[in-house]
Amino acid sequence: MTVLDSACRSITGRGTLLLAALGIAIATWPAIERAASAEELALKPGDTVCYVGNGLADRMQHDGYLETLIQSYFPKHQLVFRNLGYTGDEVTLRLRSKGFGSPDEHLTRCRATVVFAFFGYNESFQGKEGLDKFIKDLADFVQHTQGQKYDGKTPCRVVLFSPIAHEDLGDPNLPDGSVNNRRLEMYTNAMRELASVLDVPFVDLFHPTLERYAADPKPLTINGVHLNEHGNRFVAQVIGRALFPERPPMNDAGWKVREPLRQAVLDKNFHWFQRYRTVDGYSIYGGRADLKFYNGQTNRVVMDREMEVLDVMTANRDRAIWAVAQGRSPTVDDSNTPPFLKVITNKPGPLPGGKYPFLGGEEAIEKMTVAEGMKVQLFASEEMFPELVNPVQMAFDTRGRMWVAVWPTYPHWKPKTPMNDKILIFEDTDGDGRADKCTTFADGLHVPTGLEFYNGGVLVGQVPDLMF
């Protein structure tokens, strides 16, 4: 057993850890850059803060309160935030598609100087038996990360965050969280002690959220474990008080004044997400990336250019955030992006521009072989309804209406174009067997791969999310 193993076991075993033993343990590790304080964080002008970890980090992109708060605290620092969170991640288990890139590769691409690490929730299901391994893995992660210079010159700093508590929503369909919270508190306490040993900032999110659940009349989560907007705002305040105690706490009036800043953050988050979590990864870095088409052009070459465009668009929105934080009202100008690459099909059709002729709905029926006693009738087509582009799933509700998920952006959204995938409802109002009415139920979607009726609405699969 190594000295590091011994120190970690002392932490997880809740035993007495002598200061001398701590000194020996730390001295045996490679040089580690330590934060000035175990609680506070000193951000420097030009820092790039990257979130890594589980769904707590991942879902912060949707509300943007933490970045909004920190950008408002340091309006002239020109800070850059990149969310590399990935729901389901553990310290040593981060499932990705082939070719996605390692954590270090993404941190290097982002030039991270500060890492906000959100771990412990998923690992906590291993209970007391898994605590030793988790603390050892977390210590190794901190040691490794602090030893990197992702920007090429500055040793990376790390801040550890505990899991939030499990909220009891009083819903008979959901667990009350009591069993979960016993595990989460055990892991939180062990993380705190490890952070003290490593002398890195640590933010306890478990105890403040547990106390808030009991005092707040409004829920802070959607299901007990994933924060809603109200919960994300509260957690941002907890983090702000812990890392920057000299800054004034944010009240409702303060958040209202900073709403333009939050909207700028959300705009940046949107473009960054399309770059980091692009849904057509199989064609960008996976099995189809290097297939050669006309003149040797590959998917990777074409799609890498789209990623470059998104990188520039994201950076443009960083500058907009800095301007809003300083009280200005900027207009984002994306004219500085590189041009898209022209793609020529390797299978041109006979029509001008290489297009193909397609059969209309009625023409297609004429060429079908239909079973005896059966009849095929056209209900709706793109000729009748131009909105019916690239349908991927349909379902009929109890009123006889046809719901269709359409995917005009196939295979994924192209930057600078409208994101206009939809859920459409087609209705036969005069009883002639053909749809004569089309209603857009939801638009602005991205890659709606399927839908299912549920509880007065529909569940929509929109990778990587399930929406209602």
HELIX and SHEET records of a PDB file:
HELIX    1   1 VAL A    3  THR A   12  1                                  10    
HELIX    2   2 LEU A   19  ALA A   27  1                                   9    
HELIX    3   3 GLY A   55  ASP A   58  1                                   4    
HELIX    4   4 ARG A   59  HIS A   62  5                                   4    
HELIX    5   5 TYR A   65  TYR A   73  1                                   9    
HELIX    6   6 PRO A  103  CYS A  110  1                                   8    
HELIX    7   7 GLU A  123  GLN A  126  5                                   4    
HELIX    8   8 LYS A  128  GLY A  130  5                                   3    
HELIX    9   9 LEU A  131  GLN A  146  1                                  16    
HELIX   10  10 SER A  178  LEU A  198  1                                  21    
HELIX   11  11 PHE A  206  ALA A  215  1                                  10    
HELIX   12  12 GLU A  229  LEU A  243  1                                  15    
HELIX   13  13 ASP A  252  VAL A  257  1                                   6    
HELIX   14  14 GLU A  259  TYR A  276  1                                  18    
HELIX   15  15 GLY A  281  ILE A  284  1                                   4    
HELIX   16  16 TYR A  294  GLY A  296  5                                   3    
HELIX   17  17 ASN A  299  ALA A  325  1                                  27    
HELIX   18  18 PRO A  352  GLY A  354  5                                   3    
HELIX   19  19 GLY A  361  GLU A  366  1                                   6    
SHEET    1   A 5 VAL A  80  ASN A  83  0                                        
SHEET    2   A 5 THR A  48  GLY A  53  1                                        
SHEET    3   A 5 VAL A 114  PHE A 118  1                                        
SHEET    4   A 5 ARG A 157  PHE A 161  1                                        
SHEET    5   A 5 PHE A 202  VAL A 203  1                                        
SHEET    1   B 4 PRO A 391  PHE A 396  0                                        
SHEET    2   B 4 MET A 402  VAL A 406 -1                                        
SHEET    3   B 4 ASP A 421  GLU A 427 -1                                        
SHEET    4   B 4 LYS A 437  LEU A 445 -1                                        
SHEET    1   C 3 PRO A 448  TYR A 454  0                                        
SHEET    2   C 3 GLY A 457  GLN A 462 -1                                        
SHEET    3   C 3 ASP A 465  MET A 467 -1                                        
END                                                                             
